[in-house]
Every structure is written in structure tokens, then in C-alpha cells.
Amino acid sequence: MREFVGIILLVPQGLVPLVLLALDVDSKGWLLALHLPPWAQLPAAIAFAVVGAVLTVSGVRADRGR
């Protein structure tokens, strides 16, 4: 379950907003970070990516028994 939540936080909520912010695309969709005020968008996208990566790695390690 951790892997699933981690991948959702990492890719569509973290990496995609980072790419859209870098390309200056004005599309929000269901990306939570892009619905925040402009000063909070980049830190939120980075936080989503970091938390998603941590959850994904910890979930994979738990499944492997480490």
C-alpha cells in the first residue's frame, strides 16, 4: 500500500508539477501543488516528490523483508 501512495505522490503530484513549473505551463488539472499560491507551488511539489520517494522506497524494502 505504501508503494501505491508513494508513486501517486512522487509522479503525478511531485514530478509532473515540477516539469510544468519549469516549462511555465498554465494548466492545473488535479495537481494539488499547482492550486496553491505561486510562492508555495515549488516547495509543495518538491515536498510531494520527496515524501513519495521515501514512501515508495520504504514500501519496497518492507516487502522484501529488509
N, C-alpha and C positions, 0 to 999 in steps of 0.2 A: 504493500500500500504506500509506503514511503517513497518508493521509486516513482509511482504514478504521480503523486502530488509534486515530487521533486522535478519531474520532467515538465509538468504543466507550469510550474513556477520558473523553471530555467528557460525553456524555449519560448513559448508564446507570451509570457509575462515579463521575461528578462531580456533575452537576446533580440527578439523582434522589435520591441520598443527602442532598444539601443541602436539598431540599424535604422529604424525610421527617424529617430532623432538625428543621427549622423547624416542622413540624406535629406533632412529638413522636409519630410513628407507631412502634410497636414491631414492625416487620417487617424481617427481614434479607435473605431471599432469597439471591440470588447477588451482592449488593452488597458488595464487599470492604471498603470503608470502614466499614460497619456491623458487621463482625465483629471489629473492633479494640476495644481498651479504650475506654471512654467519653471519656477525655481526649484520645484520638488520632483520634476519628471526624471531627470538623470539620476539623482541619488536613489529614487524608488526603483528604477529599472535595474540599477547595479545591485541593490539590496535583494530584489527578486531573483536575480541571476545567482548571487552568492548563496542565498538560502536554498534555492533549488538545487544547486550543485552539491551542497552539503547533504541535503536530504537524499538525493539520488545515490551519492557515494555511500552514505551510511546504510541505506536500504540494501544496496547490492552487497555490501560487506556482511550485513546481518543474515542475508540469505545464504551466503557462502560459509557462514559459521565462524567468522573472524571476530 
